[in-house]
Amino acid sequence: MFWLSLLGGIYLIISGLSGKGRAYRSKMGTPLSGKEAKTVKIIYISVGIILLIIAVFSGIELFSGE
């Protein structure tokens, strides 16, 4: 759980900040409008932060040995 959430969180934050990825295109393959792209960026970054928080708690549990 620790490694998956860590890698997933890092990937989503990088994708959100770079603005590249499949979510930034419509079903027809055209780029999203500015407002839609901003919404996707906010969602990517917020989900990435949540996954990093989960990674912190999972890492504490994993590496504490309890």
N, C-alpha and C positions, 0 to 999 in steps of 0.2 A: 504494500500500500504506500509506503514511504517513497519508494523509487518512482512508482507510477505517478503519484500526485506531484512529486518534485519535477519530473520531466514534463508532465502535462502543463503544469503551471508556468514553467519557463517557456515552453513552446507557445502557449497562448499569449503570454505577455509580449514576446518577441514578434509574433504575428500581428498582434494588435498595434504595436508601435510602428512596425514597418509598413502596415497597410497592404500587405500582400497575402494572398491565400484565396481559397475557393469561395469563402463567404463574402468576399468583396466583389463578386460578379453575380449578375442575375442569372436566371435559368437560361436565358437566350445568349449568355456569354458577354453581355455588355457590362461595362463598369456601373456600379451603383451611383446614385446621385449623392451629393455632398451630405445631406441630412441622414440618408440611410447608411452611408459609409461611417459617419460619426457614431451612429447607434451601434453598428457592428463593432467598431473600435472600443467603445465603452463596455460592451458585453464581453468581448475577448479579454480586456484588461481586468474587469471585475471578477470574471470566472477564474482567470489566472491567479489573482491575488487570493481568492478563496482556496484554490488548490495548494498554493504555497502555505497558507495557514494550516491546512490539513496535513501537509508534509511536515511542518514543524511539530505538531502534536504527535504524529505517527513516529517521527524520528526520536522524540523524547521517550516515547514508550518503547521503541525498538532498542535504542542504545542505552537505556537506563537499566535494563536487565531485570525488570520487575515483572 
